Amino acid sequence: MEQSPEKILKKSFISQGSGIRSIDPTRVSTDSREIKPGDLFVPIVGDKFDGHDFISNVISKGASSFLSNHGCWKKLDKNIKKSGIEVTDTLLAYQEIAQYWRQRSRIKLAAITGSSGKTTVKELVSCILSESGPYLATEGSFNNEIGVPKTLLKINHQHQAGILEFGARHEKDIEFLVELAQPNVCCILNIGNAHLGEFGSIEKLRKTKLEMINYADPEATIVYLNDDPLICEAARLIPNRAISFGTENDANVKVTAKKQTERGMDIDLSYQSDELTLSMSTSHTSLPINCAAAAAIALALGIDPKFIKKGLEKFEPPEGRFSIHRFNTKMIVDDAYNANPESMKSGMSSLHEHFPDAKKVLVLGDMLELGETSKSEHEKIGKIALELNPLAIYTVGKESSWISNYARSNNKITVEHYSNCSSLLAEIDNILASGDLFYVKGSNSIKLKDFVNKAVEKLK
């Protein structure tokens, strides 16, 4: 990059005659729709759009400055160039600005990755951090090469700690994010089959997830799942300080007991020779291990243990993650945020534990990005679905036809397949009449959230 991040920020916020006399990275934006007077606009080139097309628009909105790559810079009007800064690669510049800002801060950051549970653990840690003071957390699904810099640029002097979520679709993605954010705590939750189609093999997927600990700063603390031998082996090869979580005897933070309650779930954890009983207002088979992971991350960040119980017990599941909607005679379990083999199995296991006698109806969408394993993984879900003894199974998408095909081996239940959510919605009245409890789960792009919203509207 021709100009350093510091020079870009100073030129954008101090030298443009906009009245701004201090650098405020929260006003660095890649979204032309959100630009406000005085902001720095960074146009990103994507698969379907090019932010450079909106430079004139952001200038008219009062942006203090903008970046432009060499190719687009040549095409800009001379007057517009007066507000701009030419760089080789706008995305790289954006990332370097974010890294510069993170390096200037004293905030202690934890980062998590894994095939499932990332967002839930992030929210659990956020609940703990909220008890101890101002904190930073990844918003939504901003967990990639654009989203992580966006989060880092929100760091301010009040933040004492933060929790970041790292996602990956290719080898080296996690390595890059670790280098970018320089987390003080690096946590790997699990390694499953999510995005297996993107990686091509389970070996590459595992290698990528393990980048979280293999490329951690020597001063960083490693937090890892003790129940996974592969993760344990990798973590023990690293000289860093480490805190493990799990159900095994030698885990530093261990789940010792769990019990369903009318309110949700009671969970017992042991750590640092202390015992902790959590009374949670929600329940899921993965909740105990996720609470253990969150507690381990909090300890690694140096959070006072007294905040762990209070924070965790404030937790409410994010929308679409086993959220329960109750009505007079019917219930909808909204687990539609996303789906992979591990989360699908875990969700249906939770359904069985919580509602063993309910008249269940399963509405299941595709699990995407599974590559050559898609047929076998969907058939496995079909087998598990039948073990729940549902009254009906409705599948949506292309890949989920393998679920319905398998389920049709049981001719005692209703099984229907729909090519898309619109077709499903056309039959919603009949579907809602087919049982009392409706479990909804599938990959985001299948849009089963539309079914949940419509069903809730009809049952109110």
C-alpha positions, -999 to 999 in steps of 0.1 A, spaced: 0 0 0 14 34 -10 3 52 22 4 39 57 -29 33 76 -20 62 100 -15 86 70 -47 75 54 -67 82 86 -50 115 93 -56 126 57 -92 115 58 -103 130 91 -79 159 97 -68 173 64 -100 175 44 -113 208 59 -144 190 72 -141 203 107 -130 169 120 -99 171 142 -97 136 156 -94 102 141 -125 81 145 -123 47 129 -159 40 137 -166 64 108 -147 42 83 -174 24 62 -176 0 33 -213 5 28 -223 35 7 -258 34 20 -246 41 56 -223 70 48 -228 101 68 -210 135 65 -174 132 76 -170 95 70 -142 77 51 -156 54 24 -137 23 14 -151 7 -18 -149 -31 -19 -149 -50 -51 -172 -81 -47 -185 -108 -69 -217 -90 -77 -208 -53 -71 -180 -28 -71 -181 -1 -44 -162 22 -67 -195 27 -86 -208 46 -56 -180 71 -50 -198 101 -65 -228 92 -44 -209 92 -11 -191 124 -19 -226 140 -24 -235 127 10 -206 145 26 -180 118 30 -147 134 41 -127 111 19 -126 78 0 -102 52 -12 -98 40 -47 -77 13 -64 -54 23 -93 -77 11 -121 -107 31 -109 -87 61 -99 -78 68 -135 -114 70 -144 -124 95 -117 -132 132 -123 -104 156 -113 -126 174 -88 -137 141 -71 -100 130 -69 -94 159 -45 -112 140 -18 -97 107 -26 -67 86 -17 -53 61 -43 -42 27 -30 -33 -6 -47 -60 -27 -31 -89 -11 -11 -97 -43 8 -61 -47 19 -60 -10 29 -92 -15 49 -77 -45 67 -44 -27 74 -63 3 89 -82 -21 111 -50 -39 122 -33 -5 129 -62 5 151 -62 -28 170 -25 -25 176 -30 10 191 -55 -3 216 -50 -21 249 -81 -42 247 -78 -79 254 -95 -98 226 -106 -134 225 -114 -151 191 -134 -183 186 -137 -206 157 -153 -240 152 -177 -259 129 -207 -252 151 -217 -231 182 -196 -200 174 -224 -175 176 -239 -191 207 -205 -191 226 -199 -155 214 -232 -145 229 -225 -164 262 -191 -147 265 -208 -113 257 -232 -119 286 -202 -124 309 -183 -94 296 -213 -72 300 -211 -77 338 -175 -66 341 -176 -34 319 -177 -20 284 -169 -47 258 -166 -53 221 -183 -82 202 -188 -94 167 -222 -83 154 -243 -107 134 -222 -129 111 -193 -104 106 -167 -132 109 -147 -130 76 -120 -109 59 -144 -79 57 -165 -84 89 -136 -88 113 -120 -55 103 -154 -39 106 -155 -51 142 -119 -40 150 -127 -5 138 -153 -2 165 -127 -5 193 -127 26 216 -108 35 247 -136 24 270 -135 -13 259 -119 -35 284 -123 -68 265 -138 -82 234 -150 -114 217 -145 -121 180 -160 -148 158 -138 -162 130 -153 -182 101 -135 -199 73 -143 -212 38 -107 -218 25 -74 -228 39 -54 -200 54 -86 -180 63 -82 -184 100 -44 -179 98 -51 -145 82 -77 -135 107 -54 -144 136 -27 -123 121 -51 -94 115 -68 -93 149 -39 -105 171 -62 -120 197 -50 -125 233 -71 -156 236 -75 -181 207 -103 -207 212 -112 -237 190 -146 -251 199 -149 -282 177 -142 -296 142 -171 -310 123 -183 -313 87 -196 -277 81 -184 -263 48 -167 -296 39 -177 -291 2 -157 -258 2 -125 -275 16 -127 -308 -4 -116 -330 25 -119 -333 62 -81 -331 65 -80 -296 49 -110 -285 70 -93 -297 102 -60 -281 92 -78 -248 87 -96 -248 120 -64 -257 138 -48 -225 123 -65 -208 153 -40 -223 177 -11 -231 153 -7 -194 144 -16 -179 177 8 -153 191 33 -169 216 18 -147 243 -18 -157 236 -37 -182 257 -51 -212 239 -86 -224 249 -96 -258 234 -121 -287 236 -105 -314 257 -130 -340 244 -115 -340 209 -82 -360 207 -71 -342 175 -75 -308 191 -59 -319 223 -28 -332 204 -24 -300 185 -29 -278 216 -3 -297 236 23 -292 209 20 -254 214 41 -239 242 14 -213 250 -6 -212 282 -37 -233 277 -71 -237 293 -92 -267 283 -129 -273 286 -150 -304 282 -165 -334 300 -133 -353 305 -117 -356 340 -86 -335 331 -105 -306 316 -97 -273 333 -134 -262 330 -155 -294 332 -192 -301 328 -200 -323 358 -238 -325 356 -268 -312 337 -306 -315 344 -337 -304 325 -359 -281 345 -393 -265 339 -375 -232 333 -347 -246 311 -316 -264 323 -294 -266 354 -257 -270 346 -228 -278 370 -193 -267 361 -161 -272 379 -130 -250 375 -100 -238 395 -112 -261 424 -145 -243 424 -180 -256 417 -205 -235 398 -242 -243 393 -260 -224 365 -297 -220 363 -303 -214 326 -336 -201 311 -331 -221 280 -319 -256 271 -302 -275 244 -279 -305 243 -250 -283 234 -256 -257 260 -235 -273 288 -204 -276 267 -209 -241 252 -212 -227 288 -180 -244 297 -162 -229 266 -175 -194 275 -163 -198 311 -129 -209 299 -126 -179 276 -136 -156 304 -110 -170 327 -84 -167 299 -93 -130 295 -88 -125 332 -124 -118 340 -133 -121 377 -150 -155 382 -178 -138 401 -191 -124 368 -193 -158 351 -224 -172 368 -242 -139 367 -234 -133 331 -242 -168 318 -275 -169 336 -286 -138 316 -282 -156 283 -311 -159 260 -306 -178 227 -302 -157 196 -332 -157 173 -333 -188 151 -312 -209 174 -336 -232 192 -359 -203 200 -392 -215 213 -426 -199 204 -454 -211 225 -491 -208 217 -523 -223 233 -520 -257 218 -490 -255 195 -454 -247 196 -427 -237 171 -390 -244 178 -372 -220 155 -337 -234 148 -337 -220 113 -306 -198 115 -284 -223 98 -277 -260 95 -248 -285 93 -247 -322 102 -235 -315 138 -260 -288 146 -289 -307 129 -282 -338 150 -278 -317 182 -310 -299 175 -331 -330 171 -315 -346 201 -325 -315 221 -360 -318 207 -363 -354 219 -349 -346 253 -372 -316 259 -404 -328 243 -403 -366 242 -441 -370 241 -451 -341 218 -468 -347 185 -438 -335 164 -436 -322 129 -402 -317 113 -396 -290 87 -361 -295 74 -341 -277 48 -309 -284 29 -275 -286 47 -253 -269 21 -216 -270 13 -211 -307 21 -197 -317 -13 -196 -354 -21 -208 -363 14 -241 -345 9 -262 -376 1 -249 -397 29 -251 -368 55 -287 -360 45 -297 -397 47 -282 -399 82 -305 -370 92 -334 -389 77 -326 -418 99 -323 -396 130 -356 -379 121 -375 -412 120 -361 -421 154 -381 -391 168 -413 -407 157 -427 -376 141 -462 -374 127 -448 -357 95 -416 -347 78 -415 -318 53 -383 -311 35 -373 -281 15 -346 -275 -11 -326 -298 -34 -303 -317 -11 -329 -324 15 -347 -347 -9 -323 -373 4 -339 -369 38 -374 -373 25 -364 -402 3 -350 -420 33 -380 -411 55 -404 -426 30 -392 -460 41 -416 -455 70 -451 -455 55 -468 -446 88 -460 -409 86 -466 -381 61 -435 -372 41 -435 -343 16 -407 -325 -3 -408 -290 -16 -383 -274 -40 -383 -241 -22 -398 -222 7 -425 -205 -14 -439 -239 -23 -439 -248 14 -456 -216 24 -484 -224 0 -493 -254 21 -487 -238 55 -523 -243 67 -522 -280 61 -488 -283 76 -498 -265 108 -528 -288 111 -506 -319 110 -492 -317 146 -486 -297 178 -448 -291 178 -430 -279 147 -392 -281 146 -377 -259 118 -341 -261 107 -321 -256 75 -293 -236 59 -299 -198 57 -304 -197 20 -334 -220 21 -352 -192 39 -371 -213 64 -372 -182 86 -400 -171 63 -420 -202 73 -414 -195 110 -425 -159 107 -457 -169 88 -465 -197 112 -461 -174 142 -483 -149 126 -510 -175 119 -509 -190 154 -510 -158 174 
